[in-house]
C-alpha cells in the first residue's frame, strides 16, 4: 500500500499525495495525447509542477516508452542567453534520460551533431550529453527546438514542458523568438507551459499585440473543494470535521502547500485526537513563530515604504482598490508610489491579485506581519 502523507516544500512525485485534480488530469492528458499546446496556470504552491511531474509525464511515457521529454525551468531568467542555457539543460537531461541504451544514444547523436554534443559518463557509468557552440556557449534555443522537431519526425515522440514561463516577460525579443520556435514544431508535439504570476502571464498571452496572444489551450488550477481536501486530510489520519477543515483551508488561502504544512504539524501534535478550531489556531501560531526568521530576513531587504505597505496589506487581508485614500493614509504613500511598489511585489510573486483583490501571496508572511509587524 502506498504511503499516504502530507508532503510540502518539494515537488510531489506520487499522485497518491496530490489532492484531487482529477478534472485537470483528464483535461491535460486529453490535450497532450492529441499533441496540443497547453497553458497551465494558477497561483504558486497549488501543485502545477507536481501535477505534471507525478501524473502527466509518467502517463505520457507509458504510451511513449521510447519518447523524449524536455523539462525546462525558466524561473528567474533575465536574458536570451539564460533562456538558451535552461532549454539546453532541459534537452540534454531529456536526451540522456530517453536513450539510455548505448546503441540508440550513439545513433541519435548524429541527429544533433550541429549542437556540438559532448558525451560524458555520470557516476553510474551512464552516457550523458553536454551541448555547446564553437565559442563554448549554449546553442540558441531555436536550434534546440529544431532538433527536437527532427527527432520527433524520426518516429521518436517528443514532449516539451516549460515551467515559470512568465519570467520571459520583458526580455527583449524573447516572446517573438519563442513564438516562432514553437510555431515551427510539428503539430503533433505537445507543449505544456506553466505559469504562476498572473499579471505577467496576461502580458505574454492576453494582450492582443503580444506575439503569444491566444497561444494554446488554457487550463487554470482552481482551489480544491473543501470536502475533497477534508477527505484527503482524513485519509492521512487527521481526525477533523468539515467545518474545522474549512476554517483551516481558508486561513491558508486554500493553497495546498501551507495547508499541508499545518496538517502535518497537527497530526504530529494531536495524533488521533479530534481537531478543534483552537488547535488549528494554536498550531498556525506555532508555525508562524517557528518560521519567524524567514520573513524577518526578507523584510530586512525592503525599503521602509515597501515593508510598511506590506504591513498594511497584511492587516487588511485583501484590498479591492489598492490606491484607495484609506490605503494611502495608512501606508503614508501616494497613489503612484503604491502602484510602483505593487508592480515590484507582483513581479517578485510576493503579492497576488485574485478575483477579490490584492493580497499577500504567502499566508505565513501575512500572519507574521499581523503578529510581529515590520
DOVEXNU-466193 format. One record per residue (C-alpha): residue in one letter; x, y, z. Coordinates in steps of 0.5 Angstrom, whole numbers, padded with zeros to 4 digits, always signed. Layout:
BEGIN
AXYZ
...
***
This chain:
BEGIN
X+0000+0000+0000
X+0003+0007-0002
X+0005+0011+0004
X-0001+0017+0005
X+0002+0023+0008
X+0002+0031+0008
X+0008+0033+0003
X+0011+0040+0002
X+0017+0044+0001
X+0018+0039-0005
X+0015+0037-0012
X+0010+0031-0010
X+0013+0025-0014
X+0007+0021-0013
X+0000+0022-0015
X-0003+0019-0008
X+0000+0025-0004
X-0003+0030-0009
X-0010+0032-0007
X-0015+0031-0013
X-0014+0035-0019
X-0018+0029-0023
X-0021+0034-0027
X-0015+0038-0029
X-0011+0031-0030
X-0016+0029-0035
X-0016+0035-0039
X-0009+0036-0039
X-0008+0029-0042
X-0013+0029-0047
X-0010+0035-0050
X-0003+0032-0049
X-0004+0026-0053
X-0007+0030-0058
X-0001+0034-0059
X-0004+0040-0057
X+0000+0046-0054
X-0003+0048-0046
X-0002+0054-0042
X-0003+0051-0035
X-0003+0057-0030
X-0005+0058-0022
X-0002+0062-0016
X+0004+0059-0013
X+0004+0053-0009
X-0002+0050-0012
X+0001+0044-0015
X+0002+0045-0022
X+0009+0043-0023
X+0007+0037-0018
X+0001+0035-0023
X+0006+0035-0029
X+0011+0031-0026
X+0007+0026-0022
X+0002+0025-0027
X+0002+0028-0034
X+0010+0026-0035
X+0009+0019-0033
X+0002+0017-0036
X+0005+0020-0043
X+0012+0016-0042
X+0007+0010-0041
X+0004+0011-0048
X+0011+0013-0051
X+0016+0009-0048
X+0022+0011-0052
X+0020+0018-0052
X+0024+0024-0051
X+0021+0030-0046
X+0025+0036-0045
X+0023+0039-0038
X+0025+0047-0037
X+0025+0051-0031
X+0025+0059-0033
X+0025+0062-0026
X+0029+0068-0026
X+0031+0068-0033
X+0034+0075-0035
X+0037+0075-0042
X+0036+0071-0048
X+0043+0067-0046
X+0039+0065-0040
X+0034+0062-0043
X+0038+0058-0048
X+0042+0056-0042
X+0036+0053-0039
X+0033+0050-0045
X+0040+0047-0047
X+0040+0044-0040
X+0033+0041-0040
X+0034+0038-0047
X+0041+0035-0045
X+0038+0032-0039
X+0032+0029-0043
X+0036+0026-0049
X+0041+0023-0044
X+0035+0020-0040
X+0031+0018-0046
X+0036+0014-0049
X+0040+0010-0044
X+0042+0004-0049
X+0048+0006-0052
X+0047+0004-0059
X+0041+0008-0059
X+0044+0014-0056
X+0050+0014-0061
X+0046+0013-0067
X+0042+0019-0065
X+0048+0023-0063
X+0048+0024-0071
X+0042+0028-0071
X+0044+0033-0066
X+0051+0034-0069
X+0050+0041-0070
X+0049+0043-0063
X+0056+0040-0062
X+0054+0035-0057
X+0060+0032-0052
X+0059+0025-0049
X+0061+0024-0042
X+0059+0019-0036
X+0056+0020-0030
X+0057+0017-0023
X+0053+0011-0025
X+0057+0010-0032
X+0051+0012-0036
X+0052+0017-0042
X+0050+0024-0042
X+0051+0030-0047
X+0053+0037-0046
X+0052+0042-0051
X+0056+0048-0054
X+0057+0052-0060
X+0064+0053-0062
X+0065+0059-0058
X+0063+0055-0052
X+0057+0058-0051
X+0050+0054-0050
X+0047+0053-0057
X+0041+0058-0059
X+0034+0055-0056
X+0031+0056-0063
X+0037+0051-0066
X+0035+0046-0060
X+0027+0046-0061
X+0029+0045-0069
X+0033+0039-0066
X+0027+0036-0062
X+0023+0037-0068
X+0028+0033-0072
X+0028+0027-0067
X+0020+0027-0067
X+0020+0027-0074
X+0025+0021-0074
X+0019+0017-0070
X+0021+0019-0063
X+0015+0022-0060
X+0017+0029-0056
X+0014+0033-0050
X+0016+0040-0048
X+0015+0042-0041
X+0017+0050-0039
X+0016+0052-0032
X+0015+0059-0030
X+0015+0061-0037
X+0012+0068-0035
X+0019+0070-0033
X+0021+0071-0040
X+0016+0078-0040
X+0021+0084-0041
X+0027+0080-0044
X+0028+0084-0051
X+0026+0079-0057
X+0024+0073-0052
X+0017+0073-0054
X+0017+0073-0061
X+0023+0068-0062
X+0020+0063-0057
X+0013+0064-0061
X+0017+0063-0068
X+0020+0057-0065
X+0014+0054-0062
X+0010+0055-0069
X+0015+0051-0072
X+0015+0045-0068
X+0011+0039-0071
X+0003+0040-0070
X+0004+0033-0066
X+0009+0035-0061
X+0005+0037-0054
X+0008+0043-0051
X+0006+0045-0043
X+0007+0052-0041
X+0007+0053-0033
X+0006+0060-0030
X+0004+0063-0023
X+0005+0070-0024
X-0002+0072-0027
X+0000+0079-0029
X+0006+0077-0033
X+0002+0072-0036
X-0003+0077-0038
X+0002+0081-0041
X+0005+0075-0045
X-0001+0071-0047
X-0007+0076-0046
X-0005+0083-0050
X-0007+0083-0057
X-0001+0086-0059
X+0004+0080-0056
X+0007+0075-0060
X+0004+0069-0056
X-0003+0072-0056
X-0008+0067-0055
X-0003+0061-0056
X-0005+0054-0054
X-0011+0052-0049
X-0011+0055-0042
X-0013+0051-0036
X-0013+0054-0029
X-0011+0051-0023
X-0017+0053-0018
X-0018+0052-0011
X-0019+0045-0009
X-0027+0044-0006
X-0027+0044+0002
X-0030+0037+0002
X-0025+0034-0002
X-0019+0037+0002
X-0022+0035+0008
X-0023+0027+0006
X-0015+0028+0004
X-0014+0030+0011
X-0018+0024+0014
X-0014+0019+0009
X-0008+0021+0012
X-0010+0020+0020
X-0012+0027+0021
X-0019+0027+0026
X-0022+0033+0023
X-0029+0035+0021
X-0031+0039+0015
X-0032+0046+0019
X-0026+0046+0022
X-0022+0044+0016
X-0026+0049+0012
X-0023+0054+0017
X-0016+0051+0016
X-0016+0052+0009
X-0019+0059+0009
X-0013+0061+0014
X-0008+0058+0009
X-0012+0062+0003
X-0014+0055+0000
X-0007+0054-0002
X-0004+0046-0002
X+0003+0048+0001
X+0001+0051+0007
X-0005+0047+0008
X+0000+0041+0008
X+0005+0044+0013
X-0001+0046+0018
X-0004+0039+0017
X+0003+0035+0018
X+0004+0039+0025
X-0003+0038+0027
X-0002+0030+0026
X+0005+0031+0029
X+0002+0034+0036
X-0005+0031+0036
X-0005+0024+0034
X-0012+0021+0034
X-0015+0027+0038
X-0021+0031+0035
X-0018+0037+0032
X-0021+0043+0034
X-0021+0051+0032
X-0017+0052+0038
X-0012+0047+0036
X-0012+0050+0029
X-0010+0057+0031
X-0005+0054+0036
X-0001+0050+0031
X-0001+0056+0026
X+0001+0061+0031
X+0007+0056+0033
X+0009+0055+0026
X+0009+0063+0025
X+0013+0063+0031
X+0018+0058+0029
X+0019+0061+0022
X+0020+0068+0024
X+0027+0068+0022
X+0025+0067+0014
X+0020+0073+0014
X+0025+0078+0018
X+0030+0076+0013
X+0026+0078+0007
X+0023+0084+0011
X+0030+0087+0012
X+0032+0087+0005
X+0026+0092+0003
X+0026+0100+0004
X+0021+0102+0010
X+0016+0104+0005
X+0016+0097+0002
X+0015+0094+0008
X+0010+0099+0011
X+0006+0098+0005
X+0006+0090+0006
X+0004+0091+0013
X-0002+0095+0011
X-0004+0090+0006
X-0003+0084+0011
X-0007+0088+0016
X-0013+0088+0011
X-0012+0081+0008
X-0015+0083+0002
X-0015+0090-0001
X-0020+0091-0007
X-0018+0098-0009
X-0010+0098-0008
X-0010+0106-0009
X-0016+0108-0004
X-0015+0114+0000
X-0015+0110+0006
X-0010+0105+0004
X-0005+0112+0002
X-0006+0114+0009
X-0005+0108+0013
X+0001+0107+0008
X+0003+0114+0008
X+0004+0113+0001
X+0002+0117-0006
X-0002+0113-0011
X+0004+0113-0016
X+0008+0110-0010
X+0003+0105-0008
X+0003+0103-0016
X+0010+0102-0016
X+0011+0098-0010
X+0005+0093-0012
X+0008+0092-0019
X+0015+0091-0016
X+0012+0086-0011
X+0008+0083-0016
X+0014+0081-0021
X+0017+0078-0014
X+0011+0074-0013
X+0010+0077-0006
X+0003+0080-0008
X-0002+0076-0012
X-0008+0079-0015
X-0014+0075-0015
X-0022+0076-0016
X-0023+0079-0009
X-0017+0084-0010
X-0010+0084-0008
X-0007+0080-0002
X+0000+0078+0000
X+0001+0071-0003
X+0004+0067+0003
X-0001+0066+0008
X+0005+0065+0013
X+0008+0072+0011
X+0002+0075+0012
X+0001+0072+0019
X+0008+0074+0021
X+0006+0082+0019
X+0000+0082+0023
X+0003+0079+0029
X+0010+0082+0029
X+0009+0088+0025
X+0016+0090+0021
***
